[in-house]
Amino acid sequence: MDKQIDMFDTINTRNETPDKEMPESVNLTKKQRWCPYCSKPVVFIRDKVSGVKRCPYCNISEKDYNVKMVNNNWL
């Protein structure tokens, strides 16, 4: 059974210093990425205006250096 989401999971808290690596205990699904600014797994959503995918909580782009570093997503 999936984890239930409560209101505390959706609070927008942005880290002052982004995560440098993803915790080893985290298992991401196919569409999920680790957001280093929110410190949680999220599904990045395509922004219709700019055309890039963004975190629904902190609005950071998937093109951000730290997002790419944590997720090993350089291509």
C-alpha positions as CSV (number, residue, x, y, z in Angstrom):
1,M,0.0,0.0,0.0
2,D,1.3,3.5,-0.9
3,K,2.2,6.0,1.8
4,Q,-0.6,8.3,2.6
5,I,0.1,12.0,1.9
6,D,-0.8,14.4,4.7
7,M,-0.7,18.2,4.8
8,F,2.8,18.2,6.3
9,D,4.2,16.4,3.2
10,T,2.9,19.2,0.9
11,I,4.3,22.2,2.9
12,N,6.6,24.2,0.7
13,T,9.9,24.1,2.6
14,R,13.0,24.9,0.5
15,N,16.4,24.0,1.8
16,E,18.9,26.8,2.0
17,T,21.6,24.4,0.8
18,P,20.4,21.7,-1.5
19,D,21.1,18.1,-0.9
20,K,24.4,16.8,-2.4
21,E,23.1,13.2,-2.7
22,M,19.9,11.2,-2.3
23,P,19.5,9.1,0.8
24,E,20.2,5.4,0.2
25,S,16.9,4.4,1.8
26,V,14.9,6.1,-0.9
27,N,13.4,4.1,-3.8
28,L,12.1,6.2,-6.6
29,T,9.5,5.0,-9.1
30,K,10.1,5.4,-12.8
31,K,8.7,9.0,-13.1
32,Q,10.0,10.3,-9.7
33,R,13.1,12.3,-9.2
34,W,14.7,13.5,-6.0
35,C,14.3,17.2,-5.4
36,P,17.4,18.4,-3.6
37,Y,15.6,21.6,-2.5
38,C,12.5,19.9,-1.0
39,S,14.4,16.8,0.2
40,K,11.7,14.5,-1.1
41,P,10.8,12.4,-4.1
42,V,8.6,14.2,-6.6
43,V,7.2,13.9,-10.1
44,F,8.4,16.9,-12.0
45,I,5.5,18.5,-14.0
46,R,5.9,20.2,-17.4
47,D,5.5,24.0,-17.3
48,K,3.3,25.0,-20.2
49,V,4.9,28.5,-20.5
50,S,8.6,27.6,-20.4
51,G,8.3,24.0,-21.7
52,V,10.6,22.5,-18.9
53,K,9.6,20.2,-16.1
54,R,9.4,21.8,-12.6
55,C,9.0,20.6,-9.1
56,P,5.4,21.1,-8.0
57,Y,6.5,22.2,-4.5
58,C,9.5,24.5,-4.9
59,N,9.2,25.2,-8.7
60,I,12.8,24.4,-9.4
61,S,13.6,23.3,-13.0
62,E,14.8,19.8,-13.9
63,K,17.6,21.7,-15.7
64,D,19.0,23.0,-12.4
65,Y,22.6,21.9,-11.7
66,N,21.8,20.4,-8.3
67,V,18.8,18.5,-9.5
68,K,20.9,16.9,-12.3
69,M,23.8,16.1,-9.8
70,V,21.6,14.3,-7.3
71,N,19.6,12.4,-9.9
72,N,22.6,11.6,-12.2
73,N,20.5,12.9,-15.1
74,W,23.0,14.6,-17.5
75,L,21.5,13.5,-20.8
